[in-house]
Amino acid sequence: MKRHNPIQTRWQVLFLVIMTAATVGIPGRSDAHVEAQQIPAAGRTIRIPFTYENGFLVVEVLFHHVFPLRFILDTGAEYTLLTHREISELLQFVPERTFSLIGADLETRVEADLIRGVHLELGGHAFSGRDILVTHDDYFRIHVCTGTPIHGIIGADVLKPFVVRIDYRRKEVLLTTSPHYRVPSGAETLPLEIVRNKPYVSIPYQQTAADTAAHIRLLLDTGAALSLLLLTDSHDAIRLPDRAVHGTLGVGLGGFIMGARGRIEAFGTPPISTRHLIANFQDIREYPDTSFLNGRHGLIGNRWLEQFLVILDYPGKRLHLVPGKSGRMEPPTDRSGLFVLASGAYLDRFVIHEVVPGSPGYLAGLLPGDEIKAINGWPAAWRKLAGIQRCLQGKPGKTLTIKIIRGGLPVKVYLTLADYV
């Protein structure tokens, strides 16, 4: 079995949301010639393969000619971010100044240094003279969201000159500067608003069958391994559903993200609509200053976007969504109520961090602290995090035999999957 050797392994978490916003901008570059050199000629395409790891787009990056690293491609991040400070120190980069970022929990302040003149290589194309941020610590702690080491984020500052085509089926991103790119037949086109590098789109939202659909403004965020995150009280149409379960939604820059999950009546319009979608809700009422959210009401993540061929035309400010041939319009759904962490030198230990009260995992008797060793006879280390997650997203009524370690002793538990939200 191939093992990875992360630069530094810490506790990490399954699932969610990356950097939401920076409180301040990076100063403009002084070298316009370098900026112009990194844009390919019109019509040329840069092909960037990715691995789709538990809801994240992970790309290989050659960092400053030396380090082969793994970054998450994140349209929801304003700037490119390196989360392992020791790498920039080894390369003897001198920080120019320090910035304060707002964490995904909307509360934690994250300190990051600006370094200039970084050379990045993606898909065989050089992006030279980049300005990037380097966090003082690995505040992100997202390695186990993918089950493999992650060293940073490729932000929208790299993507904004291009037409960005994300093909989840073929697992590749195509970047082109051609103004005459072909829009596939069957595409639904929506206007985009670009604010501080980040793309926003307005999409109809209906909370209950009795409600009238309202257009809400959402960040298009490929750095989020979920379908839909809504900010309660940011819009009159957004309320916490009557049948909502509370708990940890995931982890992002700065720490755990708390909130609730519940079903909504409809999201989008045919043929790009989803009915009875499970949405995530984050409460912003307790935060007096939410100006950094740029007036958004939430975000759309990969678990909803993966149903489509996605074309982000940054220069033309248009979004094209092409439904998949299968016609599936329901993102994968957890049916266990388990929130799992990974740890260990090789990210091959999986411990239950939280069990939703009343969920199938709760009814099966699973407890926080239980270590998952096997599912249906297959060792958890073989399945890896993504495989465990797929098991927990199985069809309702399917029973899983889960072997755990509790208090140093082996225990066998039978968990029957069900829709608990």
Beta strands, then each sheet from edge to edge (+ up, - down):
strand 1: 12-13
strand 2: 21-22
strand 3: 45-49
strand 4: 51-53
strand 5: 56-63
strand 6: 67-73
strand 7: 81-82
strand 8: 97-102
strand 9: 109-122
strand 10: 125-135
strand 11: 152-154
strand 12: 163-167
strand 13: 172-176
strand 14: 188-191
strand 15: 193-195
strand 16: 198-206
strand 17: 214-220
strand 18: 228-232
strand 19: 245-252
strand 20: 255-263
strand 21: 266-267
strand 22: 274-275
strand 23: 278-283
strand 24: 298-300
strand 25: 308-313
strand 26: 318-323
strand 27: 338-343
strand 28: 349-355
strand 29: 371-375
strand 30: 378-379
strand 31: 399-406
strand 32: 409-416
sheet 1: 1+ 27- 28+ 29- 30+
sheet 2: 1+ 27- 28+ 29- 31+ 32-
sheet 3: 2+ 8- 9+ 5- 4+
sheet 4: 2+ 8- 9+ 10- 7- 11+ 6+
sheet 5: 3+ 13- 12+ 25- 26+ 14-
sheet 6: 15+ 16- 17+ 24+ 18- 23- 20+ 19-
sheet 7: 15+ 16- 21+ 22-
end
